[in-house]
C-alpha cells in the first residue's frame, strides 16, 4: 500500500464518519456519545490497513535458537564487554 493510497483511504473514511455523525446530530443524539463513537470508528478504520500490512509481514518460520546463535556470533563474540568494571569470579 502506498502512502498516497493510504491518505486517500483515510480521507474517504473521515468523510464517511463525519457524514454519519451529522446524521446522528440531526436525529438528536447526544454530542458526547456521537463524538466518542466517531473516535472509536475512525481509529479502527485508519488502523485496519496498517494491521493488514503487519500481518502480511509476520515471519512464520522463525527459529529462536538459530537467531540466538546468529546474535552471539555477530555481536557478543565480536565486541568487548561494555561493563569492564565487573569482574567474573
C-alpha positions in Angstrom: 0.0 0.0 0.0 1.5 3.3 -1.0 1.3 6.5 1.1 -1.0 8.1 -1.5 -3.4 5.2 -1.4 -3.4 5.3 2.4 -4.0 9.0 2.5 -6.9 8.6 0.1 -8.3 5.7 2.3 -8.0 8.0 5.4 -9.8 10.9 3.7 -12.6 8.7 2.5 -13.0 7.1 5.9 -13.1 10.6 7.5 -15.7 11.8 5.2 -18.0 8.8 5.8 -17.7 9.0 9.5 -18.3 12.7 9.6 -21.5 12.2 7.5 -22.6 9.6 9.9 -22.0 12.0 12.8 -24.0 14.7 11.1 -26.9 12.3 10.7 -26.8 11.3 14.3 -26.7 15.0 15.3 -29.8 15.7 13.1 -31.6 12.8 14.8 -31.0 14.4 18.2 -28.3 12.1 19.6 -26.1 13.2 22.5 -23.0 15.1 21.3 -20.5 13.3 23.6 -21.7 9.8 22.6 -21.6 10.7 18.9 -18.0 12.1 19.2 -16.9 9.0 21.2 -18.4 6.8 18.5 -16.6 8.8 15.8 -13.3 8.5 17.6 -13.7 4.7 18.0 -14.8 4.0 14.5 -12.3 6.4 12.8 -9.4 5.0 14.7 -10.4 1.4 13.9 -10.8 2.3 10.2 -7.5 4.1 10.0 -5.6 1.3 11.7 -7.1 -1.5 9.7 -4.8 -1.2 6.6 -1.7 -0.9 8.8 -2.7 -4.1 10.8 -3.3 -5.8 7.5 0.2 -4.9 6.3 1.8 -6.1 9.5 0.0 -9.4 9.4 1.5 -10.0 5.9 5.0 -9.2 7.1 5.0 -11.7 10.1 7.7 -14.3 9.7 6.2 -17.8 10.1 9.4 -19.8 10.1 11.2 -18.0 12.9 13.7 -20.2 14.8 14.7 -18.6 18.1 17.7 -20.9 18.7 19.2 -20.0 15.3 18.5 -16.4 15.9 20.3 -16.5 19.3 23.3 -18.3 17.7 23.5 -15.7 15.0 23.3 -12.9 17.6 26.1 -14.5 19.7 28.3 -14.9 16.6 27.7 -11.4 15.2 27.6 -9.3 18.3 28.5 -10.9 21.6 31.8 -12.6 20.4 32.9 -9.7 18.3 32.8 -6.9 20.8 34.5 -6.4 24.1 32.3 -6.3 27.2 30.9 -2.9 27.8 30.8 -3.2 31.6 34.5 -3.9 32.1 34.3 -2.8 35.7 32.5 -6.1 36.6 34.9 -8.9 37.2 33.7 -12.5 36.8 34.7 -14.8 39.7 
